[in-house]
Amino acid sequence: MKPFPVFEKVDIAIERALGCFVYDKQQQAYLDLYGGHAVISVGHSHPHVVEETIQQMNKIGFYSNAVTNDLQDRLAERLGNACGYPTYAVFYSNSGAEANENALKLASFHTGRRKVLAMSNAFHGRTSAAVSATDIRSIRAPLNDSEQFVFTPFNEISSLKKQLETEEYCAVIIEPIQGVGGIHRASPSFLQEVRAICTKTGTMLILDEIQCGYGRTGRFFAHQHAGIEADLITVAKGIANGLPMGATIISPKIKPVMGQLGTTFGGSHVVCAAALAVLDVIQKEQLIDNAAAVGEFLLTELRKIHGVSEVRGQGLMIGVEFENDIQHLREELLFSEKIFTGYAGRYTLRLLPPLCFTINHAETFLKSLRKLVQKEELADDVSVY
Ligand SMILES: Cc1ncc(COP(=O)(O)O)c(C=O)c1O
């Protein structure tokens, strides 16, 4: 048997990692500005997370959700305080898609409504309702195409208002910064207006913070820059620094009903121990402030690079759009400069480094990027003659 080949892969096998670096089999180091797709929040193989996880595995890694798990309670309390939603509840799952699936279901159970309003260019995951709310035609199977899911232009309030005023929608779901869609920020005024319309029309506001949350933008949640609160917030990726975990954070106005949601693996002892250790590190090493400061430095310096048409994002979630196709540039960054980056479309580099990324790391990256951009420009000039 072989893995089902659905990913385009780079031919580098990562064997180990530490901090902001990953290493291949030949022990070649690569600076990681991709963070395993925004998953590595506190740095690879962080000793505190490793230690707490191993200790927990030696005690118990998993038991059913049919018994009390104190770690779930401890994590809920710590997370509630850390993220600024101490009165909300949390439902644990195993991935971002599941976190969104549960948020959408809760919104529908709570309101009794069927329709969902999602944004143009949105990405919310690949399970049933999550992919129906995802604006990428090619990843929606025919069975996921549903008239209950309607798309409205991102950052455009009038059509959203018109839809929600029908009072047919259980939820509107928004990424405060679209990731897969190309690092586009929802403007604070858009989020504030959406909040007001949701309150007026009894629609649940779901904010998908799976990629942009957990400290990445310099606040715990990206939507907190707009000074609003959501009814449901979804997180995953960085929550357990690479162990599979998702969570749906739920307003007290949504009451729990026994048996309505469920999961076998969600909130296991070992992932909760890892997630608690992640919160320890985020706080002890002040990684949210670090993300803000290093992100600001990168945003400023990237804007000065010739050939860059736009730099978007906030904190350590950055999109660098170029005038030309970036495929060759990314390959050069990876194979010559030994730097991992992500991408969104053909023209945008997507940077999602661990939150412990330093100014020194940023300078190393900028130096390589400037050098390659200049080299490509020279090559272009020569080809003119
Ligand atoms: C904004 C957003 N929502 C949801 C998901 C889906 O998360 P997962 O792949 O863990 O299911 C992703 C993954 O990239 C994402 O970026």
The ligand as an SDF file (V2000), in Angstrom:
LIG
                    3D

 16 16  0  0  0  0  0  0  0  0999 V2000
   -8.6820   29.2920    8.3010 C   0  0  0  0  0  0  0  0  0  0  0  0
   -8.6620   27.7920    8.3310 C   0  0  0  0  0  0  0  0  0  0  0  0
   -9.7640   27.1270    8.7170 N   0  0  0  0  0  0  0  0  0  0  0  0
   -9.7910   25.7920    8.7630 C   0  0  0  0  0  0  0  0  0  0  0  0
   -8.6970   25.0390    8.3970 C   0  0  0  0  0  0  0  0  0  0  0  0
   -8.7640   23.5470    8.4320 C   0  0  0  0  0  0  0  0  0  0  0  0
   -7.9630   23.0260    9.4510 O   0  0  0  0  0  0  0  0  0  0  0  0
   -7.5470   21.4890    9.4220 P   0  0  0  0  0  0  0  0  0  0  0  0
   -6.6840   21.2600    8.2540 O   0  0  0  0  0  0  0  0  0  0  0  0
   -6.8510   21.2820   10.7540 O   0  0  0  0  0  0  0  0  0  0  0  0
   -8.8110   20.7020    9.3480 O   0  0  0  0  0  0  0  0  0  0  0  0
   -7.5270   25.6860    7.9610 C   0  0  0  0  0  0  0  0  0  0  0  0
   -6.3590   24.9100    7.5200 C   0  0  0  0  0  0  0  0  0  0  0  0
   -5.4630   25.3760    6.8370 O   0  0  0  0  0  0  0  0  0  0  0  0
   -7.5190   27.0990    7.9170 C   0  0  0  0  0  0  0  0  0  0  0  0
   -6.4450   27.7790    7.5030 O   0  0  0  0  0  0  0  0  0  0  0  0
  1  2  1  0
  2  3  1  0
  2 15  2  0
  3  4  2  0
  4  5  1  0
  5  6  1  0
  5 12  2  0
  6  7  1  0
  7  8  1  0
  8  9  2  0
  8 10  1  0
  8 11  1  0
 12 13  1  0
 12 15  1  0
 13 14  2  0
 15 16  1  0
M  END
$$$$
